[in-house]
Amino acid sequence: MSPADRLALAHYGTALRAAAAGRSTALHLHDPTGTRPPRRLPLARWCGGLQPGDDALLTRCTGATLDVGCGPGRLAAALAVRGRAVLGIDISAYAVALARGRGAPARRADVFAIPDRPDWRHVLLADGNIGIGGDPANLLRRCARLLVPGGDVLVEVDPPGAGSWHGPVTLHLGDRPSRPFPWAAVAADDLAALADRAALTLLETWTEAHRWFARLTPGQPAG
């Protein structure tokens, strides 16, 4: 793990501890170039119960589900309660501890380092996790390799018109920045082109509670 990753994870863990204890904390993603405004990470929401828009996402998880970047386990725990086979993975040890504490099967792991075998009916990329690694097409191709035949990747994206981007970001805990690391964001109106680059088919998109989601499956559409 690079020094940039270690410092960003330290900031994330500190902020999660505060949020899990009910204390207010400010954790933001910053574009070092200043081109885009800072993006606040909603840690209190991630540490809380299900949010508006979550249920429609979870209802589509009808089989074994891998929750990539599970954080404190809101979605993985809800799937476990519903009797679904689920595993949450996250590179933050403290996030995994929180997820396990709320009943979610979870382990510390990087999606790019887990065994490359098709074990999952669904892979979840919620709460901005389409940004992991800074290359959404590469991330989606990786997730697709983890799916059983007929499986799908369920993603949460930014609203149409928000603009897709990728590049280095820093994670700021208050006024303390991490070192830059790669990140990305995808707007809903760019999903079709992204799916094409990742050799996926965009099966559906939907919106609820001012959130935007999509379901993709490996392979290009016929014709």
C-alpha positions as CSV (number, residue, x, y, z in Angstrom):
1,M,0.0,0.0,0.0
2,S,1.4,3.4,-1.0
3,P,1.9,6.3,1.5
4,A,-1.0,8.1,-0.3
5,D,-3.3,5.2,0.4
6,R,-2.2,4.8,4.0
7,L,-2.8,8.5,4.8
8,A,-6.2,8.6,3.0
9,L,-7.2,5.4,4.9
10,A,-6.1,7.0,8.2
11,H,-8.3,10.1,7.5
12,Y,-11.2,7.8,6.5
13,G,-10.9,5.7,9.6
14,T,-10.7,8.7,11.9
15,A,-13.8,10.2,10.3
16,L,-15.7,6.9,10.5
17,R,-15.0,6.6,14.2
18,A,-16.4,10.1,14.7
19,A,-19.5,9.4,12.6
20,A,-20.2,6.0,14.2
21,A,-20.0,7.7,17.6
22,G,-22.6,10.3,16.5
23,R,-20.1,13.1,16.2
24,S,-20.0,15.6,13.3
25,T,-17.0,15.4,11.1
26,A,-16.0,16.9,7.8
27,L,-14.4,14.6,5.2
28,H,-14.1,15.9,1.6
29,L,-12.7,14.8,-1.7
30,H,-10.7,17.7,-3.3
31,D,-9.5,18.2,-6.8
32,P,-6.0,19.5,-6.3
33,T,-6.3,21.5,-9.5
34,G,-9.4,23.3,-8.1
35,T,-11.4,22.5,-11.3
36,R,-14.2,20.8,-9.4
37,P,-15.7,21.8,-6.1
38,P,-15.0,19.6,-3.0
39,R,-17.3,16.7,-2.5
40,R,-18.3,16.0,1.1
41,L,-18.6,12.3,2.0
42,P,-21.8,11.6,3.9
43,L,-20.4,9.5,6.7
44,A,-23.4,9.8,9.0
45,R,-25.6,8.5,6.3
46,W,-23.3,5.6,5.5
47,C,-23.1,4.7,9.3
48,G,-26.9,4.9,9.7
49,G,-29.8,2.8,8.5
50,L,-31.1,2.3,5.0
51,Q,-31.5,5.5,3.0
52,P,-34.2,6.5,0.4
53,G,-33.2,4.8,-2.8
54,D,-31.5,1.8,-1.1
55,D,-34.5,-0.5,-1.2
56,A,-34.9,-0.5,-5.0
57,L,-31.2,-1.3,-5.3
58,L,-31.3,-4.1,-2.8
59,T,-34.5,-5.6,-4.3
60,R,-32.5,-6.3,-7.5
61,C,-30.0,-8.4,-5.5
62,T,-31.7,-11.8,-5.8
63,G,-28.6,-13.9,-5.5
64,A,-25.1,-13.9,-4.0
65,T,-23.9,-10.4,-3.9
66,L,-20.4,-8.8,-3.5
67,D,-20.6,-5.3,-2.0
68,V,-17.4,-3.6,-3.2
69,G,-16.3,-0.7,-0.9
70,C,-18.9,-1.8,1.6
71,G,-17.8,0.9,4.2
72,P,-19.6,0.4,7.5
73,G,-21.9,-2.2,6.0
74,R,-25.3,-0.5,5.6
75,L,-26.2,-2.4,2.4
76,A,-24.4,-5.7,3.1
77,A,-26.1,-5.9,6.5
78,A,-29.5,-5.3,5.0
79,L,-28.9,-8.1,2.5
80,A,-27.9,-10.5,5.2
81,V,-31.1,-9.7,7.1
82,R,-33.0,-10.5,3.9
83,G,-31.4,-13.9,3.8
84,R,-29.1,-13.1,0.8
85,A,-25.6,-14.6,0.5
86,V,-23.5,-11.5,0.7
87,L,-19.9,-10.4,1.3
88,G,-18.7,-6.8,1.8
89,I,-15.2,-5.9,1.0
90,D,-13.3,-2.8,1.9
91,I,-9.6,-1.8,2.2
92,S,-10.4,0.0,5.5
93,A,-9.9,-2.3,8.5
94,Y,-12.1,0.0,10.6
95,A,-14.9,0.0,8.1
96,V,-14.9,-3.8,8.0
97,A,-15.0,-3.9,11.8
98,L,-18.1,-1.6,11.7
99,A,-19.7,-3.7,9.0
100,R,-19.2,-6.9,11.0
101,G,-20.5,-5.2,14.1
102,R,-23.8,-4.6,12.4
103,G,-24.1,-8.2,11.2
104,A,-22.6,-8.0,7.7
105,P,-20.2,-10.7,6.5
106,A,-17.2,-8.6,5.5
107,R,-13.5,-8.8,5.1
108,R,-10.6,-6.4,4.3
109,A,-9.8,-6.8,0.6
110,D,-9.1,-4.9,-2.5
111,V,-11.5,-5.7,-5.5
112,F,-8.4,-5.8,-7.8
113,A,-6.6,-8.4,-5.5
114,I,-9.3,-10.9,-4.7
115,P,-9.4,-14.2,-6.6
116,D,-10.4,-13.7,-10.2
117,R,-13.2,-16.3,-10.4
118,P,-16.9,-16.0,-11.2
119,D,-18.6,-16.4,-7.8
120,W,-21.3,-13.7,-7.7
121,R,-24.7,-13.1,-9.2
122,H,-24.4,-9.3,-8.4
123,V,-21.6,-6.9,-7.7
124,L,-22.6,-3.6,-6.0
125,L,-20.8,-0.3,-6.6
126,A,-22.9,2.1,-4.5
127,D,-22.2,5.3,-2.6
128,G,-19.7,6.6,-5.2
129,N,-17.6,3.4,-5.4
130,I,-17.6,3.6,-9.2
131,G,-14.7,5.9,-8.6
132,I,-12.4,3.2,-7.1
133,G,-9.1,3.2,-8.9
134,G,-9.8,6.2,-11.0
135,D,-10.7,4.2,-14.1
136,P,-14.4,3.2,-14.2
137,A,-14.2,1.1,-17.4
138,N,-11.4,-1.0,-15.9
139,L,-13.2,-1.3,-12.6
140,L,-16.4,-2.5,-14.4
141,R,-14.4,-5.0,-16.5
142,R,-12.9,-6.3,-13.2
143,C,-16.3,-6.6,-11.6
144,A,-17.7,-8.4,-14.7
145,R,-15.0,-11.1,-14.3
146,L,-16.4,-11.9,-10.8
147,L,-19.9,-12.6,-12.1
148,V,-21.5,-15.9,-12.8
149,P,-23.2,-16.2,-16.3
150,G,-26.2,-14.0,-16.3
151,G,-24.9,-11.8,-13.4
152,D,-24.9,-8.1,-13.3
153,V,-23.1,-5.0,-11.9
154,L,-25.4,-2.6,-10.0
155,V,-23.9,0.9,-9.8
156,E,-24.8,4.3,-8.4
157,V,-23.8,7.3,-10.5
158,D,-24.1,11.0,-10.5
159,P,-27.1,12.8,-12.0
160,P,-27.2,13.6,-15.7
161,G,-25.4,16.8,-16.5
162,A,-23.0,16.5,-13.5
163,G,-20.1,15.6,-15.8
164,S,-17.9,12.6,-15.6
165,W,-14.3,12.9,-14.7
166,H,-11.2,11.1,-13.5
167,G,-7.9,12.2,-12.0
168,P,-6.0,12.6,-8.7
169,V,-7.9,13.7,-5.6
170,T,-6.9,14.4,-2.0
171,L,-9.0,13.4,1.0
172,H,-9.3,16.3,3.5
173,L,-10.1,15.6,7.1
174,G,-10.9,19.2,8.2
175,D,-7.9,21.1,6.9
176,R,-5.6,18.1,6.7
177,P,-5.1,16.7,3.2
178,S,-3.9,13.3,2.2
179,R,-1.6,12.8,-0.7
180,P,-3.2,12.5,-4.1
181,F,-4.7,9.2,-5.2
182,P,-6.8,8.3,-8.3
183,W,-10.5,8.7,-8.3
184,A,-13.4,9.1,-10.7
185,A,-17.1,10.0,-11.1
186,V,-19.6,9.0,-13.7
187,A,-22.7,10.9,-14.7
188,A,-25.8,9.0,-15.7
189,D,-25.8,10.4,-19.2
190,D,-22.3,9.0,-19.8
191,L,-23.2,5.4,-18.8
192,A,-24.0,4.1,-22.3
193,A,-20.6,5.1,-23.6
194,L,-18.9,3.8,-20.5
195,A,-20.7,0.4,-20.8
196,D,-19.5,0.2,-24.4
197,R,-15.9,0.8,-23.4
198,A,-16.1,-1.9,-20.7
199,A,-17.8,-4.4,-23.1
200,L,-21.0,-4.4,-21.0
201,T,-24.7,-3.9,-21.9
202,L,-26.6,-1.3,-20.0
203,L,-29.8,-3.1,-19.0
204,E,-31.6,-0.4,-17.1
205,T,-31.3,2.9,-15.3
206,W,-33.5,4.3,-12.6
207,T,-33.7,7.2,-10.2
208,E,-35.1,7.5,-6.7
209,A,-34.7,10.1,-4.0
210,H,-32.5,12.2,-6.2
211,R,-30.1,9.3,-6.6
212,W,-29.3,7.6,-9.9
213,F,-28.6,3.9,-10.5
214,A,-27.9,1.4,-13.3
215,R,-27.7,-2.3,-14.0
216,L,-25.1,-3.6,-16.4
217,T,-24.2,-7.1,-17.6
218,P,-21.2,-8.5,-19.5
219,G,-21.4,-8.6,-23.3
220,Q,-22.5,-6.2,-26.0
221,P,-26.1,-5.9,-27.1
222,A,-27.2,-7.9,-30.1
223,G,-27.3,-6.1,-33.4
